[in-house]
Amino acid sequence: MNPPRFRSSSRSRAIPLPPALGRAHLALWCALLLGTCPRRALGQGAVAAADADATAQERAPRAAAPPHAAALSPGAALQERHRVRYTLDGIEIRGNVRTAARVILRYVRFRAGDVLDVEDPEIELTRYRLLGTGFFASVGFSLRKGVERGSATLVIDVVERNTFVVQDLWLGIAADEDTAGNAKPLSAFTGVQVAETNLAGTGITLGAGVGLAADQLALRTRFVDPAFVGTRWSAAVTVLYNDARDFFGNRDVVFESPLLEQREVTGYAVVAYKRFGATLGTGHDVSSSSRLSLDYHLEQIDATVPTVASHMRGDSREPIEFDILGGKTVLSSLHAAIDHDTRDAPFLATQGTLASVSVTVGVPPFGSDYGYQKFEFGAQRWFRLPLRHVLRVEAFAGAIAGDAPFFEKFYVGDLTDLLPDRLLDLAPDRRQPPNFLSTDIIEVRYGDFAAKLEAEYRIPVYAGRGSIYGVDLFGAAGLYGLATRREFTDAPTGYKGFARVPVDVTYNLGLRVDTAVGGVTLAFSNLLGLIPARRGARK
């Protein structure tokens, strides 16, 4: 930026100031302008007039200059010189009525004495992270003039929201199906998980859940302290109890189970089982957007398994593999995961990424009767489109090696939207997938390998600030695959060509509603799934 030039009242030639005096004059004007603007908003587009504030960077300590500045090209060096930086005097938090300031500061990596670059993407990631806690309806960052030249105070303004939320809500219809693929009989299932995610303003989560279906019950309780004994490590405890049934066999099922009352379910071999156990976990932030978590799980299983059972798999009669041991057994496992989250909102996100990589290992040395390894990868990306429309793209892949119990395997209802997914590990629906592509995926209920690709388009229909924050209409479609190891080594007979590839399509339509008590998805796919999709007899 060239120094200003003064002109006399006459039209005589302009007399340039000496360079040192020109720079001093420019610094004086910038200081006056900064003094008249007590606060400055931060975030996207925060430095619209960086050139006008170029001297603010010069007022910061020279130690703040990047070590590679000398190696920059002339253009890059000029751009680096005009970046606006301030030394932080401190952080002020405003608007937090219930939430303790120390809880908010856990999610802020800046501290007094740090040199803050107003173009640092860490600022926006920190704002997204605070929004992602679910404690706040809005979060804003700004700067206030500091006590010394070149210094500033970071001001965080928050608007709190209700933190007693419904984390999961299930309302659906489970069904059997006759040999023509028609649903029968219909039975309702329901479940809910609620939590206080900011107990007494401490950031501690205390939650519980219950799932109910025909002859099935699931209970959960969970406690999470995000800063255990004042450290940066979290502590979590989850206790589970399931009294459940699951259904095995494709068609023409023959079985003997003298210890189990079959009731109205006669076309399937039923496994009744009870689970009781707990999970202990901890976690640590790797960065503002990434987190590492570690868990140890221990439970006892008491299962009643049919003594003899067979069914038609393809065109051949084969024994049914239940993937669970009868009687009382122990499951002991270790779980590790890395999560990356840059979403701008926890429910109705409009941009950002959510990705996770995890591994679960059943450990016989720790007393487990099941030895296995489970690998999972999932990623979702949101794109903001014109007219406030949003596109979401999702990818998932998973694989299991070893002998995992069936409830640890990949379930077809978790992949297709046209069947109810599991609620607290209960699988009340007995239908097979619709099988639009007429493949052998109809032979698979639980699999060792799973993959899914899906795209969702979302259109906002309402935005507010009361008890309902937003309502979006969405439509989704995708392709998924599910297979056991036998699909690769001993595929079912009667399928040829592409039909031997266990894949199918899925779709969904409904409303996503962000409310003061959590996000709610009103989807119509479960009802659409009651319409028979295949032609002819059930395979």
Backbone hydrogen bonds, N-H to C=O, Kabsch-Sander energy under -0.5 kcal/mol:
donor,donor_aa,acceptor,acceptor_aa,energy
6,F,15,I,-0.5
15,I,6,F,-0.8
22,G,18,P,-2.6
23,R,19,P,-2.4
24,A,20,A,-2.0
25,H,21,L,-2.2
26,L,22,G,-2.3
27,A,23,R,-2.4
28,L,24,A,-2.1
29,W,25,H,-2.1
30,C,26,L,-2.3
31,A,27,A,-2.4
32,L,28,L,-2.2
33,L,29,W,-2.4
34,L,30,C,-2.5
35,G,31,A,-2.1
36,T,32,L,-1.5
37,C,33,L,-0.6
37,C,34,L,-0.9
40,R,143,L,-1.9
42,L,141,F,-2.9
46,A,43,G,-1.7
48,A,46,A,-0.7
50,A,47,V,-0.8
53,D,49,A,-0.9
53,D,50,A,-0.7
54,A,51,D,-1.3
56,A,53,D,-1.8
57,Q,53,D,-0.7
57,Q,54,A,-0.8
58,E,54,A,-0.8
59,R,55,T,-1.5
60,A,56,A,-0.7
60,A,57,Q,-0.7
64,A,61,P,-2.0
65,A,62,R,-1.6
69,A,66,P,-1.9
71,A,68,H,-1.2
72,L,69,A,-1.5
77,A,73,S,-3.2
78,L,74,P,-2.1
79,Q,75,G,-2.1
80,E,76,A,-2.7
81,R,77,A,-2.1
82,H,78,L,-1.4
83,R,80,E,-1.0
85,R,83,R,-0.5
86,Y,116,L,-2.2
87,T,150,G,-2.3
88,L,86,Y,-0.5
88,L,114,D,-2.9
89,D,152,A,-2.9
90,G,152,A,-0.6
92,E,154,L,-3.0
94,R,156,I,-2.9
97,V,95,G,-1.1
100,A,201,G,-2.2
103,V,100,A,-0.8
104,I,100,A,-1.4
105,L,101,A,-2.4
106,R,102,R,-0.9
107,Y,104,I,-1.5
108,V,105,L,-1.2
109,R,107,Y,-0.5
113,G,88,L,-2.8
114,D,111,R,-2.2
116,L,86,Y,-3.6
116,L,114,D,-0.7
117,D,115,V,-0.6
118,V,84,V,-1.9
118,V,116,L,-0.6
120,D,117,D,-2.2
123,I,120,D,-1.8
124,E,120,D,-0.5
125,L,121,P,-2.1
126,T,122,E,-2.1
127,R,123,I,-1.8
128,Y,124,E,-2.4
129,R,125,L,-2.2
130,L,126,T,-2.2
131,L,127,R,-2.2
132,G,128,Y,-2.3
133,T,129,R,-0.7
133,T,130,L,-0.8
134,G,131,L,-1.4
135,F,130,L,-0.5
137,A,159,V,-3.4
138,S,159,V,-1.1
140,G,157,D,-2.7
141,F,42,L,-0.5
142,S,155,V,-2.0
143,L,40,R,-2.5
144,R,153,T,-2.3
145,K,38,P,-1.4
146,G,151,S,-2.0
151,S,148,E,-1.8
152,A,87,T,-2.1
153,T,144,R,-2.7
154,L,90,G,-2.2
155,V,142,S,-3.2
155,V,153,T,-0.5
156,I,92,E,-3.2
156,I,154,L,-0.5
157,D,140,G,-2.8
157,D,155,V,-0.6
158,V,94,R,-2.5
158,V,156,I,-0.5
159,V,138,S,-2.1
160,E,95,G,-0.5
161,R,135,F,-2.3
165,V,163,T,-0.9
165,V,195,A,-2.5
166,V,517,V,-4.1
167,Q,165,V,-0.8
167,Q,193,Q,-2.0
168,D,193,Q,-1.5
170,W,191,G,-2.9
172,G,189,F,-2.0
174,A,187,S,-3.4
176,D,184,K,-0.8
176,D,185,P,-0.9
178,D,182,N,-2.6
181,G,178,D,-2.0
183,A,530,L,-0.6
184,K,176,D,-2.1
187,S,174,A,-2.5
189,F,172,G,-1.9
190,T,212,L,-2.5
191,G,170,W,-1.9
192,V,210,V,-2.4
193,Q,168,D,-2.7
194,V,208,A,-2.6
195,A,165,V,-2.2
196,E,206,L,-2.5
197,T,163,T,-2.5
197,T,195,A,-0.8
199,L,204,I,-2.8
201,G,198,N,-2.1
202,T,199,L,-2.1
205,T,224,V,-2.6
206,L,196,E,-2.0
207,G,222,R,-2.7
208,A,194,V,-2.4
209,G,220,R,-2.4
210,V,192,V,-2.3
211,G,218,A,-2.4
212,L,190,T,-3.4
213,A,216,Q,-1.8
216,Q,213,A,-2.2
217,L,243,D,-2.3
218,A,211,G,-2.0
219,L,241,Y,-2.9
220,R,209,G,-2.3
221,T,239,V,-1.7
222,R,207,G,-2.6
223,F,237,V,-2.5
224,V,205,T,-2.4
225,D,235,A,-3.1
228,F,233,W,-2.4
230,G,227,A,-1.9
231,T,228,F,-2.4
234,S,283,G,-2.4
235,A,225,D,-2.3
236,A,281,G,-2.4
237,V,223,F,-2.6
238,T,279,T,-2.2
239,V,221,T,-2.4
240,L,277,G,-2.5
241,Y,219,L,-2.0
242,N,275,R,-2.3
243,D,217,L,-3.0
244,A,242,N,-0.5
244,A,273,Y,-2.6
246,D,271,V,-1.9
248,F,269,A,-2.3
254,V,310,S,-2.6
256,E,308,V,-2.4
260,L,257,S,-1.7
262,Q,260,L,-0.6
265,V,262,Q,-1.6
266,T,264,E,-0.9
269,A,248,F,-2.6
270,V,268,Y,-0.6
271,V,246,D,-2.4
272,A,270,V,-0.6
272,A,304,T,-1.6
273,Y,244,A,-2.4
274,K,302,D,-1.9
275,R,242,N,-2.4
276,F,300,Q,-1.9
277,G,240,L,-1.7
278,A,298,L,-2.5
279,T,238,T,-2.6
280,L,296,Y,-2.7
281,G,236,A,-2.6
282,T,294,L,-2.7
283,G,234,S,-0.6
284,H,292,L,-2.6
285,D,232,R,-0.5
286,V,290,S,-1.8
287,S,290,S,-1.7
291,R,339,D,-2.4
292,L,284,H,-2.9
293,S,337,A,-2.6
294,L,282,T,-3.0
295,D,335,H,-2.8
296,Y,280,L,-3.0
297,H,333,S,-2.9
298,L,278,A,-2.4
299,E,331,L,-2.0
300,Q,276,F,-2.7
301,I,329,T,-2.8
302,D,274,K,-2.5
303,A,327,G,-2.2
304,T,272,A,-3.5
305,V,303,A,-0.6
307,T,256,E,-1.8
308,V,256,E,-1.2
310,S,254,V,-2.8
311,H,318,E,-2.4
312,M,251,R,-2.4
313,R,311,H,-0.7
313,R,316,S,-3.1
314,G,312,M,-0.7
316,S,313,R,-1.6
318,E,311,H,-2.8
320,I,309,A,-1.8
322,F,320,I,-0.7
327,G,303,A,-2.9
329,T,301,I,-2.8
329,T,327,G,-0.5
331,L,299,E,-2.5
332,S,330,V,-0.5
333,S,297,H,-2.4
334,L,361,V,-2.5
335,H,295,D,-2.5
336,A,359,V,-2.4
337,A,293,S,-2.2
338,I,357,V,-2.4
339,D,291,R,-2.6
340,H,355,A,-2.9
341,D,289,S,-3.2
342,T,353,T,-3.1
344,D,351,Q,-1.5
349,A,347,F,-1.5
352,G,382,W,-1.0
354,L,380,Q,-2.5
355,A,340,H,-2.7
356,S,378,G,-2.7
357,V,338,I,-2.0
358,S,376,E,-2.4
359,V,336,A,-2.4
360,T,374,K,-2.6
361,V,334,L,-2.9
362,G,372,Y,-2.5
363,V,332,S,-2.4
366,F,363,V,-1.8
367,G,364,P,-2.3
368,S,363,V,-1.4
369,D,330,V,-3.3
372,Y,370,Y,-0.6
373,Q,401,A,-2.9
374,K,360,T,-3.1
375,F,399,A,-3.1
376,E,358,S,-2.3
377,F,397,A,-2.6
378,G,356,S,-2.4
379,A,395,A,-2.5
380,Q,354,L,-2.7
381,R,393,V,-2.3
382,W,352,G,-2.6
383,F,391,L,-2.7
385,L,383,F,-0.5
385,L,389,H,-3.2
388,R,385,L,-0.8
389,H,386,P,-1.5
390,V,458,R,-2.3
391,L,383,F,-2.3
392,R,456,E,-2.9
393,V,381,R,-2.4
394,E,454,E,-3.0
395,A,379,A,-2.5
396,F,452,K,-2.2
397,A,377,F,-2.4
398,G,450,A,-2.5
399,A,375,F,-2.3
400,I,448,D,-1.7
401,A,373,Q,-2.8
403,D,371,G,-2.5
404,A,402,G,-0.7
406,F,323,D,-1.7
408,E,405,P,-2.2
409,K,406,F,-1.4
410,F,447,G,-2.0
412,V,445,R,-2.1
414,D,411,Y,-1.4
415,L,412,V,-1.3
416,T,412,V,-2.2
419,L,416,T,-0.8
423,L,426,L,-1.7
424,L,422,R,-0.6
426,L,423,L,-1.8
430,R,175,A,-1.9
431,R,175,A,-0.6
438,S,435,N,-1.0
440,D,499,A,-2.1
442,I,439,T,-1.0
443,E,440,D,-1.7
444,V,441,I,-1.8
447,G,410,F,-2.7
448,D,483,A,-1.6
449,F,483,A,-2.5
450,A,398,G,-2.1
451,A,481,G,-1.9
452,K,396,F,-2.3
453,L,479,L,-2.7
454,E,394,E,-2.2
455,A,477,A,-2.4
456,E,392,R,-2.9
457,Y,475,G,-2.8
458,R,390,V,-3.0
459,I,473,L,-3.2
461,V,471,V,-3.0
462,Y,471,V,-1.6
464,G,469,Y,-1.9
466,G,468,I,-0.6
469,Y,467,S,-0.6
469,Y,514,D,-2.4
470,G,514,D,-1.5
471,V,462,Y,-2.4
472,D,512,R,-2.8
473,L,459,I,-3.0
474,F,510,G,-2.5
475,G,457,Y,-2.0
476,A,508,N,-2.5
477,A,455,A,-2.0
478,G,506,T,-2.5
479,L,453,L,-2.5
480,Y,504,D,-2.7
481,G,451,A,-2.6
482,L,502,P,-1.6
483,A,449,F,-2.2
487,E,484,T,-0.9
488,F,485,R,-1.2
489,T,485,R,-1.4
490,D,486,R,-3.2
493,T,313,R,-0.6
495,Y,492,P,-0.6
499,A,496,K,-1.7
500,R,497,G,-1.9
501,V,498,F,-2.2
503,V,501,V,-2.1
504,D,480,Y,-2.2
506,T,478,G,-2.2
508,N,476,A,-2.3
510,G,474,F,-2.1
511,L,522,L,-2.3
512,R,472,D,-2.9
513,V,511,L,-0.5
513,V,520,V,-3.4
514,D,470,G,-2.7
515,T,513,V,-0.7
515,T,518,G,-1.9
516,A,467,S,-2.4
518,G,515,T,-1.5
520,V,513,V,-3.0
522,L,511,L,-3.1
522,L,520,V,-0.6
523,A,521,T,-0.9
524,F,509,L,-2.6
528,L,524,F,-2.1
529,G,525,S,-2.3
530,L,527,L,-1.1
531,I,528,L,-1.5
538,R,179,T,-2.5
